[in-house]
Amino acid sequence: MSAGRRGRLLAVWALLAVLVGVIVTLQLKSRSQLPGKEAENIHGVEGSRMLLPVPIEQVAVVEVVIVGTQHRFERDATGTWFYHGIHSAAQAGHAHQADPRQTAIIDKALTALGRTRM
């Protein structure tokens, strides 16, 4: 690698480091100047802007609509998540049972959703 090329590469990395430093400084400064930080204390995290207004532990049902198809995730009586498949009114008497493999995946996904910030 030539000295000129190495110098340009070093300059790019230095510029990147300076930009990251400026961004971090501006973010910290803007957080400290937010009005009404007390109102944003959601889930016990000071100054957080959580996507969900309540902790996911307090949510019993999550409905997601993708291209017109509704998907519903519910908790059973023990608090275990299960996928409540789409069915017609004629199937109203069907059982709601949690599949252990799906339960773990649903729980991880919804826990991550509960930690998501805006």
Distance bins in CASP14 RR format, pairs under 12 A and 6 or more apart:
PFRMAT RR
TARGET T0000
AUTHOR 0000-0000-0000
RMODE 2
METHOD distances of the structure
MODEL  1
1 7 0 0 0 0 1 0 0 0 0 0 0
1 8 0 0 0 0 0 1 0 0 0 0 0
1 9 1 0 0 1 0 0 0 0 0 0 0
1 10 0 0 0 0 0 1 0 0 0 0 0
2 8 0 0 0 0 1 0 0 0 0 0 0
2 9 0 0 0 0 0 1 0 0 0 0 0
3 9 0 0 0 0 0 1 0 0 0 0 0
3 10 0 0 0 0 0 1 0 0 0 0 0
4 10 0 0 0 0 1 0 0 0 0 0 0
4 11 0 0 0 0 1 0 0 0 0 0 0
5 11 0 0 0 0 0 1 0 0 0 0 0
5 12 0 0 0 0 0 1 0 0 0 0 0
6 12 0 0 0 0 0 1 0 0 0 0 0
6 13 0 0 0 0 0 1 0 0 0 0 0
7 13 0 0 0 0 1 0 0 0 0 0 0
7 14 0 0 0 0 1 0 0 0 0 0 0
7 15 0 0 0 0 0 1 0 0 0 0 0
8 14 0 0 0 0 0 1 0 0 0 0 0
8 15 0 0 0 0 0 1 0 0 0 0 0
9 15 0 0 0 0 0 1 0 0 0 0 0
9 16 0 0 0 0 0 1 0 0 0 0 0
10 16 0 0 0 0 0 1 0 0 0 0 0
10 17 0 0 0 0 0 1 0 0 0 0 0
11 17 0 0 0 0 0 1 0 0 0 0 0
11 18 0 0 0 0 0 1 0 0 0 0 0
12 18 0 0 0 0 0 1 0 0 0 0 0
12 19 0 0 0 0 0 1 0 0 0 0 0
13 19 0 0 0 0 0 1 0 0 0 0 0
13 20 0 0 0 0 0 1 0 0 0 0 0
14 20 0 0 0 0 0 1 0 0 0 0 0
14 21 0 0 0 0 0 1 0 0 0 0 0
15 21 0 0 0 0 0 1 0 0 0 0 0
15 22 0 0 0 0 0 1 0 0 0 0 0
16 22 0 0 0 0 0 1 0 0 0 0 0
16 23 0 0 0 0 0 1 0 0 0 0 0
17 23 0 0 0 0 0 1 0 0 0 0 0
17 24 0 0 0 0 0 1 0 0 0 0 0
18 24 0 0 0 0 0 1 0 0 0 0 0
18 25 0 0 0 0 0 1 0 0 0 0 0
19 25 0 0 0 0 0 1 0 0 0 0 0
19 26 0 0 0 0 0 1 0 0 0 0 0
20 26 0 0 0 0 0 1 0 0 0 0 0
20 27 0 0 0 0 0 1 0 0 0 0 0
21 27 0 0 0 0 1 0 0 0 0 0 0
21 28 0 0 0 0 1 0 0 0 0 0 0
21 29 0 0 0 0 0 1 0 0 0 0 0
22 28 0 0 0 0 0 1 0 0 0 0 0
22 29 0 0 0 0 0 1 0 0 0 0 0
23 29 0 0 0 0 0 1 0 0 0 0 0
23 30 0 0 0 0 0 1 0 0 0 0 0
24 30 0 0 0 0 0 1 0 0 0 0 0
24 31 0 0 0 0 0 1 0 0 0 0 0
25 31 0 0 0 0 0 1 0 0 0 0 0
25 32 0 0 0 0 0 1 0 0 0 0 0
26 32 0 0 0 0 0 1 0 0 0 0 0
26 33 0 0 0 0 0 1 0 0 0 0 0
27 33 0 0 0 0 0 1 0 0 0 0 0
27 34 0 0 0 0 0 1 0 0 0 0 0
28 34 0 0 0 0 0 1 0 0 0 0 0
30 37 0 0 0 0 0 1 0 0 0 0 0
30 47 0 0 0 0 0 1 0 0 0 0 0
31 37 0 0 0 0 1 0 0 0 0 0 0
31 40 0 0 0 0 0 1 0 0 0 0 0
31 46 0 0 0 0 1 0 0 0 0 0 0
31 47 1 0 0 1 0 0 0 0 0 0 0
31 48 0 0 0 0 0 1 0 0 0 0 0
31 49 0 0 0 0 0 1 0 0 0 0 0
32 46 0 0 0 0 0 1 0 0 0 0 0
32 47 0 0 0 0 0 1 0 0 0 0 0
33 47 0 0 0 0 0 1 0 0 0 0 0
34 40 1 0 0 1 0 0 0 0 0 0 0
34 41 0 0 0 0 0 1 0 0 0 0 0
34 46 0 0 0 0 0 1 0 0 0 0 0
34 47 1 0 0 1 0 0 0 0 0 0 0
34 48 0 0 0 0 0 1 0 0 0 0 0
34 49 0 0 0 0 1 0 0 0 0 0 0
35 47 0 0 0 0 0 1 0 0 0 0 0
36 46 0 0 0 0 0 1 0 0 0 0 0
36 47 0 0 0 0 1 0 0 0 0 0 0
37 45 0 0 0 0 0 1 0 0 0 0 0
37 46 1 0 0 1 0 0 0 0 0 0 0
37 47 1 0 1 0 0 0 0 0 0 0 0
37 48 0 0 0 0 1 0 0 0 0 0 0
37 49 0 0 0 0 0 1 0 0 0 0 0
38 44 0 0 0 0 0 1 0 0 0 0 0
38 46 0 0 0 0 1 0 0 0 0 0 0
38 47 0 0 0 0 1 0 0 0 0 0 0
39 46 0 0 0 0 0 1 0 0 0 0 0
39 47 0 0 0 0 1 0 0 0 0 0 0
39 48 0 0 0 0 0 1 0 0 0 0 0
39 49 0 0 0 0 0 1 0 0 0 0 0
39 53 0 0 0 0 0 1 0 0 0 0 0
40 46 1 0 0 1 0 0 0 0 0 0 0
40 47 1 0 1 0 0 0 0 0 0 0 0
40 48 1 0 0 1 0 0 0 0 0 0 0
40 49 1 0 0 1 0 0 0 0 0 0 0
40 50 0 0 0 0 1 0 0 0 0 0 0
40 53 0 0 0 0 0 1 0 0 0 0 0
40 117 0 0 0 0 0 1 0 0 0 0 0
40 118 0 0 0 0 0 1 0 0 0 0 0
41 47 1 0 0 1 0 0 0 0 0 0 0
41 48 1 0 0 1 0 0 0 0 0 0 0
41 49 0 0 0 0 0 1 0 0 0 0 0
41 50 0 0 0 0 0 1 0 0 0 0 0
42 48 1 0 1 0 0 0 0 0 0 0 0
42 49 1 0 0 1 0 0 0 0 0 0 0
42 50 1 0 1 0 0 0 0 0 0 0 0
42 51 0 0 0 0 1 0 0 0 0 0 0
42 52 0 0 0 0 1 0 0 0 0 0 0
42 53 1 0 0 1 0 0 0 0 0 0 0
42 54 0 0 0 0 1 0 0 0 0 0 0
42 55 0 0 0 0 1 0 0 0 0 0 0
42 58 0 0 0 0 0 1 0 0 0 0 0
42 114 0 0 0 0 0 1 0 0 0 0 0
42 115 0 0 0 0 0 1 0 0 0 0 0
42 117 0 0 0 0 1 0 0 0 0 0 0
42 118 0 0 0 0 0 1 0 0 0 0 0
43 49 0 0 0 0 0 1 0 0 0 0 0
43 50 1 0 1 0 0 0 0 0 0 0 0
43 51 0 0 0 0 0 1 0 0 0 0 0
43 52 0 0 0 0 1 0 0 0 0 0 0
43 53 0 0 0 0 1 0 0 0 0 0 0
43 54 0 0 0 0 1 0 0 0 0 0 0
43 55 1 0 1 0 0 0 0 0 0 0 0
43 56 0 0 0 0 1 0 0 0 0 0 0
43 57 0 0 0 0 1 0 0 0 0 0 0
43 58 0 0 0 0 0 1 0 0 0 0 0
43 114 0 0 0 0 1 0 0 0 0 0 0
43 115 0 0 0 0 1 0 0 0 0 0 0
43 116 0 0 0 0 0 1 0 0 0 0 0
43 117 0 0 0 0 1 0 0 0 0 0 0
44 50 0 0 0 0 1 0 0 0 0 0 0
44 54 0 0 0 0 0 1 0 0 0 0 0
44 55 0 0 0 0 1 0 0 0 0 0 0
45 55 0 0 0 0 0 1 0 0 0 0 0
45 114 0 0 0 0 0 1 0 0 0 0 0
45 115 0 0 0 0 1 0 0 0 0 0 0
45 117 0 0 0 0 1 0 0 0 0 0 0
47 117 0 0 0 0 1 0 0 0 0 0 0
47 118 0 0 0 0 0 1 0 0 0 0 0
48 55 0 0 0 0 0 1 0 0 0 0 0
48 114 0 0 0 0 0 1 0 0 0 0 0
48 115 0 0 0 0 1 0 0 0 0 0 0
48 116 0 0 0 0 0 1 0 0 0 0 0
48 117 1 0 0 1 0 0 0 0 0 0 0
48 118 0 0 0 0 1 0 0 0 0 0 0
49 116 0 0 0 0 1 0 0 0 0 0 0
49 117 1 0 1 0 0 0 0 0 0 0 0
49 118 1 0 1 0 0 0 0 0 0 0 0
50 56 0 0 0 0 1 0 0 0 0 0 0
50 113 0 0 0 0 0 1 0 0 0 0 0
50 114 1 0 0 1 0 0 0 0 0 0 0
50 115 1 0 0 1 0 0 0 0 0 0 0
50 116 1 0 0 1 0 0 0 0 0 0 0
50 117 1 0 1 0 0 0 0 0 0 0 0
50 118 1 0 0 1 0 0 0 0 0 0 0
51 59 0 0 0 0 0 1 0 0 0 0 0
51 110 0 0 0 0 0 1 0 0 0 0 0
51 112 0 0 0 0 0 1 0 0 0 0 0
51 113 1 0 0 1 0 0 0 0 0 0 0
51 114 1 0 0 1 0 0 0 0 0 0 0
51 115 0 0 0 0 1 0 0 0 0 0 0
51 116 1 0 1 0 0 0 0 0 0 0 0
51 117 1 0 0 1 0 0 0 0 0 0 0
51 118 1 0 1 0 0 0 0 0 0 0 0
52 58 0 0 0 0 1 0 0 0 0 0 0
52 59 1 0 0 1 0 0 0 0 0 0 0
52 62 0 0 0 0 1 0 0 0 0 0 0
52 110 0 0 0 0 1 0 0 0 0 0 0
52 111 0 0 0 0 0 1 0 0 0 0 0
52 112 0 0 0 0 0 1 0 0 0 0 0
52 113 1 0 0 1 0 0 0 0 0 0 0
52 114 1 0 1 0 0 0 0 0 0 0 0
52 115 0 0 0 0 1 0 0 0 0 0 0
52 116 1 0 0 1 0 0 0 0 0 0 0
52 117 0 0 0 0 1 0 0 0 0 0 0
52 118 0 0 0 0 0 1 0 0 0 0 0
53 59 0 0 0 0 1 0 0 0 0 0 0
53 114 0 0 0 0 0 1 0 0 0 0 0
53 118 0 0 0 0 0 1 0 0 0 0 0
54 60 0 0 0 0 0 1 0 0 0 0 0
54 62 0 0 0 0 0 1 0 0 0 0 0
54 114 0 0 0 0 1 0 0 0 0 0 0
55 110 0 0 0 0 0 1 0 0 0 0 0
55 111 0 0 0 0 0 1 0 0 0 0 0
55 113 0 0 0 0 0 1 0 0 0 0 0
55 114 1 0 0 1 0 0 0 0 0 0 0
55 115 0 0 0 0 1 0 0 0 0 0 0
56 62 0 0 0 0 1 0 0 0 0 0 0
56 73 0 0 0 0 0 1 0 0 0 0 0
56 75 0 0 0 0 0 1 0 0 0 0 0
56 79 0 0 0 0 0 1 0 0 0 0 0
56 81 0 0 0 0 1 0 0 0 0 0 0
56 106 0 0 0 0 0 1 0 0 0 0 0
56 107 0 0 0 0 1 0 0 0 0 0 0
56 108 0 0 0 0 0 1 0 0 0 0 0
56 109 0 0 0 0 0 1 0 0 0 0 0
56 110 1 0 1 0 0 0 0 0 0 0 0
56 111 1 0 0 1 0 0 0 0 0 0 0
56 112 0 0 0 0 1 0 0 0 0 0 0
56 113 1 0 0 1 0 0 0 0 0 0 0
56 114 1 0 1 0 0 0 0 0 0 0 0
56 115 0 0 0 0 1 0 0 0 0 0 0
56 116 0 0 0 0 1 0 0 0 0 0 0
57 75 0 0 0 0 1 0 0 0 0 0 0
57 79 0 0 0 0 1 0 0 0 0 0 0
57 81 0 0 0 0 0 1 0 0 0 0 0
57 107 0 0 0 0 0 1 0 0 0 0 0
57 110 0 0 0 0 1 0 0 0 0 0 0
57 111 0 0 0 0 1 0 0 0 0 0 0
57 114 0 0 0 0 1 0 0 0 0 0 0
57 115 0 0 0 0 0 1 0 0 0 0 0
58 75 0 0 0 0 0 1 0 0 0 0 0
58 79 0 0 0 0 0 1 0 0 0 0 0
58 110 0 0 0 0 0 1 0 0 0 0 0
58 114 0 0 0 0 0 1 0 0 0 0 0
59 73 0 0 0 0 1 0 0 0 0 0 0
59 74 0 0 0 0 1 0 0 0 0 0 0
59 75 0 0 0 0 1 0 0 0 0 0 0
59 79 0 0 0 0 0 1 0 0 0 0 0
59 81 0 0 0 0 1 0 0 0 0 0 0
59 107 0 0 0 0 0 1 0 0 0 0 0
59 110 1 0 0 1 0 0 0 0 0 0 0
59 111 0 0 0 0 0 1 0 0 0 0 0
59 113 0 0 0 0 1 0 0 0 0 0 0
59 114 0 0 0 0 1 0 0 0 0 0 0
60 72 0 0 0 0 0 1 0 0 0 0 0
60 73 0 0 0 0 1 0 0 0 0 0 0
60 74 1 0 0 1 0 0 0 0 0 0 0
60 75 1 0 1 0 0 0 0 0 0 0 0
60 76 0 0 0 0 1 0 0 0 0 0 0
60 77 0 0 0 0 0 1 0 0 0 0 0
60 79 0 0 0 0 1 0 0 0 0 0 0
60 80 0 0 0 0 0 1 0 0 0 0 0
60 81 0 0 0 0 1 0 0 0 0 0 0
60 82 0 0 0 0 0 1 0 0 0 0 0
60 84 0 0 0 0 0 1 0 0 0 0 0
60 110 0 0 0 0 0 1 0 0 0 0 0
61 70 0 0 0 0 0 1 0 0 0 0 0
61 71 0 0 0 0 0 1 0 0 0 0 0
61 72 1 0 0 1 0 0 0 0 0 0 0
61 73 1 0 0 1 0 0 0 0 0 0 0
61 74 1 0 1 0 0 0 0 0 0 0 0
61 75 1 0 0 1 0 0 0 0 0 0 0
61 76 0 0 0 0 0 1 0 0 0 0 0
61 79 0 0 0 0 0 1 0 0 0 0 0
61 81 0 0 0 0 0 1 0 0 0 0 0
61 82 0 0 0 0 0 1 0 0 0 0 0
61 83 0 0 0 0 0 1 0 0 0 0 0
61 84 0 0 0 0 1 0 0 0 0 0 0
61 96 0 0 0 0 0 1 0 0 0 0 0
61 110 0 0 0 0 0 1 0 0 0 0 0
62 70 0 0 0 0 0 1 0 0 0 0 0
62 71 0 0 0 0 1 0 0 0 0 0 0
62 72 1 0 0 1 0 0 0 0 0 0 0
62 73 1 0 1 0 0 0 0 0 0 0 0
62 74 0 0 0 0 1 0 0 0 0 0 0
62 75 0 0 0 0 1 0 0 0 0 0 0
62 81 0 0 0 0 1 0 0 0 0 0 0
62 82 0 0 0 0 0 1 0 0 0 0 0
62 83 0 0 0 0 0 1 0 0 0 0 0
62 84 0 0 0 0 1 0 0 0 0 0 0
62 106 0 0 0 0 1 0 0 0 0 0 0
62 107 0 0 0 0 0 1 0 0 0 0 0
62 109 0 0 0 0 1 0 0 0 0 0 0
62 110 1 0 0 1 0 0 0 0 0 0 0
62 111 0 0 0 0 0 1 0 0 0 0 0
62 113 1 0 0 1 0 0 0 0 0 0 0
62 114 0 0 0 0 0 1 0 0 0 0 0
63 69 0 0 0 0 0 1 0 0 0 0 0
63 70 1 0 0 1 0 0 0 0 0 0 0
63 71 1 0 0 1 0 0 0 0 0 0 0
63 72 1 0 1 0 0 0 0 0 0 0 0
63 73 1 0 0 1 0 0 0 0 0 0 0
63 74 0 0 0 0 1 0 0 0 0 0 0
63 83 0 0 0 0 0 1 0 0 0 0 0
63 84 0 0 0 0 1 0 0 0 0 0 0
63 85 0 0 0 0 0 1 0 0 0 0 0
63 86 0 0 0 0 0 1 0 0 0 0 0
64 70 1 0 0 1 0 0 0 0 0 0 0
64 71 1 0 1 0 0 0 0 0 0 0 0
64 72 1 0 0 1 0 0 0 0 0 0 0
64 73 1 0 0 1 0 0 0 0 0 0 0
64 83 0 0 0 0 0 1 0 0 0 0 0
64 84 0 0 0 0 0 1 0 0 0 0 0
64 85 0 0 0 0 0 1 0 0 0 0 0
64 86 0 0 0 0 0 1 0 0 0 0 0
64 106 0 0 0 0 0 1 0 0 0 0 0
64 109 0 0 0 0 0 1 0 0 0 0 0
64 110 0 0 0 0 0 1 0 0 0 0 0
64 113 0 0 0 0 1 0 0 0 0 0 0
65 71 1 0 0 1 0 0 0 0 0 0 0
65 72 0 0 0 0 1 0 0 0 0 0 0
65 86 0 0 0 0 0 1 0 0 0 0 0
66 86 0 0 0 0 0 1 0 0 0 0 0
68 86 0 0 0 0 0 1 0 0 0 0 0
69 85 0 0 0 0 0 1 0 0 0 0 0
69 86 1 0 0 1 0 0 0 0 0 0 0
70 83 0 0 0 0 0 1 0 0 0 0 0
70 84 0 0 0 0 1 0 0 0 0 0 0
70 85 0 0 0 0 1 0 0 0 0 0 0
70 86 1 0 0 1 0 0 0 0 0 0 0
70 87 0 0 0 0 0 1 0 0 0 0 0
71 82 0 0 0 0 0 1 0 0 0 0 0
71 83 1 0 0 1 0 0 0 0 0 0 0
71 84 0 0 0 0 1 0 0 0 0 0 0
71 85 1 0 0 1 0 0 0 0 0 0 0
71 86 1 0 0 1 0 0 0 0 0 0 0
71 102 0 0 0 0 0 1 0 0 0 0 0
71 106 0 0 0 0 0 1 0 0 0 0 0
71 109 0 0 0 0 0 1 0 0 0 0 0
72 81 0 0 0 0 0 1 0 0 0 0 0
72 82 0 0 0 0 1 0 0 0 0 0 0
72 83 1 0 0 1 0 0 0 0 0 0 0
72 84 1 0 1 0 0 0 0 0 0 0 0
72 85 1 0 0 1 0 0 0 0 0 0 0
72 86 1 0 0 1 0 0 0 0 0 0 0
72 87 0 0 0 0 0 1 0 0 0 0 0
72 96 0 0 0 0 0 1 0 0 0 0 0
72 106 0 0 0 0 0 1 0 0 0 0 0
73 79 0 0 0 0 0 1 0 0 0 0 0
73 80 0 0 0 0 0 1 0 0 0 0 0
73 81 1 0 1 0 0 0 0 0 0 0 0
73 82 1 0 0 1 0 0 0 0 0 0 0
73 83 1 0 1 0 0 0 0 0 0 0 0
73 84 1 0 0 1 0 0 0 0 0 0 0
73 85 0 0 0 0 1 0 0 0 0 0 0
73 96 0 0 0 0 0 1 0 0 0 0 0
73 98 0 0 0 0 0 1 0 0 0 0 0
73 102 0 0 0 0 1 0 0 0 0 0 0
73 103 0 0 0 0 0 1 0 0 0 0 0
73 105 0 0 0 0 0 1 0 0 0 0 0
73 106 1 0 1 0 0 0 0 0 0 0 0
73 107 0 0 0 0 1 0 0 0 0 0 0
73 109 0 0 0 0 1 0 0 0 0 0 0
73 110 1 0 0 1 0 0 0 0 0 0 0
73 113 0 0 0 0 0 1 0 0 0 0 0
74 80 0 0 0 0 1 0 0 0 0 0 0
74 81 1 0 0 1 0 0 0 0 0 0 0
74 82 1 0 0 1 0 0 0 0 0 0 0
74 83 0 0 0 0 1 0 0 0 0 0 0
74 84 1 0 1 0 0 0 0 0 0 0 0
74 85 0 0 0 0 1 0 0 0 0 0 0
74 96 1 0 0 1 0 0 0 0 0 0 0
74 97 0 0 0 0 0 1 0 0 0 0 0
74 98 0 0 0 0 1 0 0 0 0 0 0
74 103 0 0 0 0 0 1 0 0 0 0 0
74 106 0 0 0 0 1 0 0 0 0 0 0
74 110 0 0 0 0 0 1 0 0 0 0 0
75 81 1 0 1 0 0 0 0 0 0 0 0
75 82 1 0 0 1 0 0 0 0 0 0 0
75 83 0 0 0 0 0 1 0 0 0 0 0
75 84 0 0 0 0 0 1 0 0 0 0 0
75 96 0 0 0 0 0 1 0 0 0 0 0
75 98 0 0 0 0 1 0 0 0 0 0 0
75 103 0 0 0 0 0 1 0 0 0 0 0
75 106 0 0 0 0 1 0 0 0 0 0 0
75 107 0 0 0 0 1 0 0 0 0 0 0
75 110 0 0 0 0 1 0 0 0 0 0 0
76 82 1 0 0 1 0 0 0 0 0 0 0
76 83 0 0 0 0 0 1 0 0 0 0 0
76 84 0 0 0 0 1 0 0 0 0 0 0
76 95 0 0 0 0 0 1 0 0 0 0 0
76 96 1 0 0 1 0 0 0 0 0 0 0
76 97 1 0 0 1 0 0 0 0 0 0 0
76 98 1 0 1 0 0 0 0 0 0 0 0
76 99 0 0 0 0 0 1 0 0 0 0 0
76 103 0 0 0 0 1 0 0 0 0 0 0
76 106 0 0 0 0 0 1 0 0 0 0 0
77 96 0 0 0 0 1 0 0 0 0 0 0
77 97 0 0 0 0 0 1 0 0 0 0 0
77 98 0 0 0 0 0 1 0 0 0 0 0
78 96 0 0 0 0 0 1 0 0 0 0 0
78 97 0 0 0 0 0 1 0 0 0 0 0
78 98 0 0 0 0 1 0 0 0 0 0 0
78 103 0 0 0 0 0 1 0 0 0 0 0
79 96 0 0 0 0 0 1 0 0 0 0 0
79 98 0 0 0 0 1 0 0 0 0 0 0
79 103 0 0 0 0 1 0 0 0 0 0 0
79 106 0 0 0 0 0 1 0 0 0 0 0
79 107 0 0 0 0 1 0 0 0 0 0 0
79 110 0 0 0 0 0 1 0 0 0 0 0
80 96 0 0 0 0 0 1 0 0 0 0 0
80 97 0 0 0 0 1 0 0 0 0 0 0
80 98 1 0 1 0 0 0 0 0 0 0 0
80 99 0 0 0 0 0 1 0 0 0 0 0
80 100 0 0 0 0 1 0 0 0 0 0 0
80 102 0 0 0 0 0 1 0 0 0 0 0
80 103 1 0 1 0 0 0 0 0 0 0 0
80 104 0 0 0 0 1 0 0 0 0 0 0
80 106 0 0 0 0 1 0 0 0 0 0 0
80 107 0 0 0 0 1 0 0 0 0 0 0
80 110 0 0 0 0 0 1 0 0 0 0 0
81 96 0 0 0 0 0 1 0 0 0 0 0
81 97 0 0 0 0 0 1 0 0 0 0 0
81 98 1 0 0 1 0 0 0 0 0 0 0
81 99 0 0 0 0 0 1 0 0 0 0 0
81 100 0 0 0 0 0 1 0 0 0 0 0
81 101 0 0 0 0 0 1 0 0 0 0 0
81 102 0 0 0 0 1 0 0 0 0 0 0
81 103 1 0 1 0 0 0 0 0 0 0 0
81 104 0 0 0 0 1 0 0 0 0 0 0
81 105 0 0 0 0 1 0 0 0 0 0 0
81 106 1 0 1 0 0 0 0 0 0 0 0
81 107 1 0 1 0 0 0 0 0 0 0 0
81 108 0 0 0 0 1 0 0 0 0 0 0
81 109 0 0 0 0 1 0 0 0 0 0 0
81 110 1 0 0 1 0 0 0 0 0 0 0
81 111 0 0 0 0 1 0 0 0 0 0 0
81 113 0 0 0 0 0 1 0 0 0 0 0
82 95 0 0 0 0 0 1 0 0 0 0 0
82 96 1 0 0 1 0 0 0 0 0 0 0
82 97 1 0 0 1 0 0 0 0 0 0 0
82 98 1 1 0 0 0 0 0 0 0 0 0
82 99 1 0 0 1 0 0 0 0 0 0 0
82 100 0 0 0 0 0 1 0 0 0 0 0
82 101 0 0 0 0 0 1 0 0 0 0 0
82 102 1 0 0 1 0 0 0 0 0 0 0
82 103 1 0 0 1 0 0 0 0 0 0 0
82 104 0 0 0 0 0 1 0 0 0 0 0
82 105 0 0 0 0 0 1 0 0 0 0 0
82 106 1 0 0 1 0 0 0 0 0 0 0
82 107 0 0 0 0 0 1 0 0 0 0 0
82 110 0 0 0 0 0 1 0 0 0 0 0
83 96 0 0 0 0 1 0 0 0 0 0 0
83 97 0 0 0 0 0 1 0 0 0 0 0
83 98 0 0 0 0 1 0 0 0 0 0 0
83 99 1 0 0 1 0 0 0 0 0 0 0
83 101 0 0 0 0 0 1 0 0 0 0 0
83 102 1 0 1 0 0 0 0 0 0 0 0
83 103 0 0 0 0 1 0 0 0 0 0 0
83 105 0 0 0 0 1 0 0 0 0 0 0
83 106 1 0 0 1 0 0 0 0 0 0 0
83 107 0 0 0 0 0 1 0 0 0 0 0
83 109 0 0 0 0 0 1 0 0 0 0 0
83 110 0 0 0 0 0 1 0 0 0 0 0
84 91 0 0 0 0 0 1 0 0 0 0 0
84 94 0 0 0 0 1 0 0 0 0 0 0
84 95 0 0 0 0 0 1 0 0 0 0 0
84 96 1 0 0 1 0 0 0 0 0 0 0
84 97 0 0 0 0 0 1 0 0 0 0 0
84 98 0 0 0 0 0 1 0 0 0 0 0
84 99 0 0 0 0 0 1 0 0 0 0 0
84 102 0 0 0 0 0 1 0 0 0 0 0
84 106 0 0 0 0 0 1 0 0 0 0 0
85 91 0 0 0 0 1 0 0 0 0 0 0
85 94 0 0 0 0 1 0 0 0 0 0 0
85 95 0 0 0 0 0 1 0 0 0 0 0
85 96 0 0 0 0 1 0 0 0 0 0 0
85 97 0 0 0 0 0 1 0 0 0 0 0
85 99 0 0 0 0 0 1 0 0 0 0 0
85 102 0 0 0 0 0 1 0 0 0 0 0
86 94 0 0 0 0 0 1 0 0 0 0 0
87 93 0 0 0 0 1 0 0 0 0 0 0
87 94 1 0 0 1 0 0 0 0 0 0 0
87 95 0 0 0 0 0 1 0 0 0 0 0
87 96 0 0 0 0 0 1 0 0 0 0 0
88 94 0 0 0 0 0 1 0 0 0 0 0
97 103 0 0 0 0 0 1 0 0 0 0 0
98 104 0 0 0 0 0 1 0 0 0 0 0
98 105 0 0 0 0 0 1 0 0 0 0 0
98 106 0 0 0 0 1 0 0 0 0 0 0
98 107 0 0 0 0 1 0 0 0 0 0 0
99 105 0 0 0 0 1 0 0 0 0 0 0
99 106 0 0 0 0 1 0 0 0 0 0 0
99 107 0 0 0 0 0 1 0 0 0 0 0
100 106 0 0 0 0 0 1 0 0 0 0 0
100 107 0 0 0 0 0 1 0 0 0 0 0
101 107 0 0 0 0 0 1 0 0 0 0 0
101 108 0 0 0 0 0 1 0 0 0 0 0
102 108 0 0 0 0 0 1 0 0 0 0 0
102 109 0 0 0 0 0 1 0 0 0 0 0
102 110 0 0 0 0 0 1 0 0 0 0 0
103 109 0 0 0 0 0 1 0 0 0 0 0
103 110 0 0 0 0 0 1 0 0 0 0 0
104 110 0 0 0 0 0 1 0 0 0 0 0
104 111 0 0 0 0 0 1 0 0 0 0 0
105 111 0 0 0 0 0 1 0 0 0 0 0
105 112 0 0 0 0 0 1 0 0 0 0 0
106 112 0 0 0 0 0 1 0 0 0 0 0
106 113 0 0 0 0 0 1 0 0 0 0 0
107 113 0 0 0 0 0 1 0 0 0 0 0
107 114 0 0 0 0 0 1 0 0 0 0 0
108 114 0 0 0 0 0 1 0 0 0 0 0
108 115 0 0 0 0 0 1 0 0 0 0 0
109 115 0 0 0 0 0 1 0 0 0 0 0
109 116 0 0 0 0 0 1 0 0 0 0 0
110 116 0 0 0 0 0 1 0 0 0 0 0
END
